Amino acid sequence: MATQNINIGGNTGDVIGVGVSGTGNVIGKNITVQGNPTVNTGQLSHLPREYSRGLQEFTQTASELLRRNGIPPEKVTEVNQQLQDFTKEVQTVKPDMKVGIVQQTSLKGKLTTLADTVLRLLSKTAESVAAFTPLAPFSKLIGEGVDGLVRAIQKEV
């Protein structure tokens, strides 16, 4: 069998997928395999500090609750997608500008979907509702308190 030699030198940046063969390989950047909700750090860098901090704290708390409740990775993937959708929508908000009704409705819808999914996966406890506390700064974007919205959703699930 011939030996394959790869020599890459004098370059900067990422090298992804060099000399990979077979099945079951995961290749890419910013990939989480453990099944934890995550927000891309590139996305967070484009947000005002209060929003990026809130999203980071929320993902840490939600990850811990989902792990402790034994939620399978495929369900966490759904949470991740909704978290990414919400974060992308928040990125479209311009700092110090009033959010229009269309954007406010879209943001509220994405946050509602995220909260509904997370609360359906977790046990109905105060701790589950409290996981959303770091998202309180988003209240001014959605036109109502995040806490009230999450409590209303929890009553329905």
C-alpha positions as CSV (number, residue, x, y, z in Angstrom):
1,M,0.0,0.0,0.0
2,A,1.3,3.4,-1.0
3,T,2.1,5.9,1.8
4,Q,0.4,9.3,1.4
5,N,2.5,12.2,2.6
6,I,1.0,15.5,3.2
7,N,3.1,18.6,3.9
8,I,1.5,21.9,4.4
9,G,3.7,24.7,5.5
10,G,4.0,28.5,5.4
11,N,0.3,29.0,5.4
12,T,-2.1,30.6,7.8
13,G,-5.8,30.0,8.4
14,D,-7.8,26.8,8.6
15,V,-7.1,23.5,6.9
16,I,-10.2,21.4,6.9
17,G,-10.5,17.9,5.5
18,V,-7.0,17.1,4.3
19,G,-6.4,13.4,3.9
20,V,-9.7,12.4,5.4
21,S,-11.3,9.2,4.1
22,G,-13.8,6.7,5.4
23,T,-17.2,7.2,7.0
24,G,-18.4,8.9,10.1
25,N,-16.1,11.9,9.8
26,V,-17.3,15.3,11.0
27,I,-15.4,18.2,9.3
28,G,-15.9,21.9,9.9
29,K,-15.6,24.8,12.2
30,N,-17.6,25.6,15.3
31,I,-19.1,22.2,15.5
32,T,-20.6,20.9,18.8
33,V,-21.0,17.2,18.9
34,Q,-21.9,16.8,22.5
35,G,-25.5,17.9,22.1
36,N,-25.3,21.3,23.8
37,P,-27.1,24.4,22.6
38,T,-24.6,26.9,21.2
39,V,-24.4,30.3,19.7
40,N,-21.7,31.0,17.1
41,T,-19.1,33.4,18.6
42,G,-19.1,35.2,15.2
43,Q,-22.8,35.9,15.6
44,L,-22.3,37.1,19.2
45,S,-19.6,39.5,18.2
46,H,-22.1,41.4,16.1
47,L,-24.6,41.9,18.9
48,P,-24.7,44.6,21.7
49,R,-23.0,43.3,24.8
50,E,-26.2,42.9,26.8
51,Y,-27.7,40.6,24.1
52,S,-24.6,38.5,23.6
53,R,-24.1,38.1,27.3
54,G,-27.7,37.1,27.7
55,L,-27.5,34.5,24.9
56,Q,-24.3,33.0,26.3
57,E,-25.7,32.7,29.8
58,F,-29.0,31.2,28.5
59,T,-27.1,28.6,26.4
60,Q,-25.0,27.6,29.4
61,T,-28.0,27.2,31.7
62,A,-30.1,25.5,29.0
63,S,-27.3,23.1,28.2
64,E,-27.0,22.1,31.9
65,L,-30.7,21.5,32.3
66,L,-31.0,19.6,29.0
67,R,-28.0,17.4,30.0
68,R,-29.4,16.8,33.6
69,N,-32.8,15.8,32.1
70,G,-31.2,13.3,29.7
71,I,-32.5,15.0,26.5
72,P,-31.1,13.2,23.4
73,P,-28.8,15.1,21.0
74,E,-31.3,15.0,18.2
75,K,-33.8,17.0,20.3
76,V,-31.0,19.4,21.3
77,T,-30.3,20.0,17.5
78,E,-33.8,21.4,17.2
79,V,-33.1,23.8,20.1
80,N,-29.9,24.8,18.4
81,Q,-31.6,25.6,15.1
82,Q,-34.2,27.8,16.8
83,L,-31.5,29.5,18.9
84,Q,-29.6,30.2,15.7
85,D,-32.7,31.6,14.0
86,F,-33.4,33.9,16.9
87,T,-29.8,35.1,17.0
88,K,-29.8,35.8,13.3
89,E,-33.0,37.8,13.7
90,V,-31.5,39.8,16.6
91,Q,-28.5,40.6,14.4
92,T,-30.7,42.6,12.1
93,V,-31.7,45.0,14.9
94,K,-29.8,48.2,14.6
95,P,-28.5,49.6,17.9
96,D,-30.4,52.5,19.3
97,M,-33.2,52.2,16.8
98,K,-36.8,51.6,17.5
99,V,-37.9,48.1,16.5
100,G,-40.8,48.2,14.0
101,I,-43.9,46.0,14.5
102,V,-43.0,43.6,11.8
103,Q,-39.5,42.9,13.2
104,Q,-40.9,42.9,16.8
105,T,-43.4,40.3,15.8
106,S,-40.8,38.2,14.1
107,L,-38.4,38.3,17.1
108,K,-41.2,37.4,19.5
109,G,-42.3,34.5,17.2
110,K,-38.7,33.1,17.1
111,L,-38.3,33.5,20.9
112,T,-41.7,31.9,21.5
113,T,-40.8,28.9,19.3
114,L,-37.5,28.5,21.2
115,A,-39.1,28.8,24.6
116,D,-41.9,26.3,23.6
117,T,-39.4,23.7,22.4
118,V,-37.2,24.0,25.5
119,L,-40.0,23.9,27.9
120,R,-41.6,20.9,26.3
121,L,-38.2,19.1,26.7
122,L,-37.7,20.0,30.4
123,S,-39.7,19.2,33.4
124,K,-42.2,21.8,34.5
125,T,-40.2,23.5,37.3
126,A,-39.4,27.0,38.3
127,E,-35.8,26.2,37.4
128,S,-36.9,25.7,33.7
129,V,-38.5,29.1,33.6
130,A,-35.6,30.7,35.4
131,A,-33.3,29.4,32.6
132,F,-34.7,32.2,30.4
133,T,-33.9,35.0,32.9
134,P,-30.7,35.9,31.0
135,L,-32.8,36.7,28.0
136,A,-34.6,39.6,29.9
137,P,-32.8,42.3,27.9
138,F,-34.7,41.1,24.8
139,S,-38.0,42.2,26.4
140,K,-37.6,45.7,24.9
141,L,-37.2,44.1,21.5
142,I,-40.3,41.9,21.7
143,G,-42.5,44.4,23.3
144,E,-43.3,42.4,26.5
145,G,-41.4,40.8,29.3
146,V,-39.6,37.6,28.5
147,D,-40.5,36.2,31.9
148,G,-44.2,36.7,31.3
149,L,-44.0,35.2,27.9
150,V,-42.1,32.1,29.2
151,R,-44.6,31.6,32.1
152,A,-47.5,31.8,29.6
153,I,-45.9,29.2,27.4
154,Q,-45.2,26.9,30.3
155,K,-48.9,27.0,31.3
156,E,-49.7,25.7,27.8
157,V,-47.2,22.9,27.6
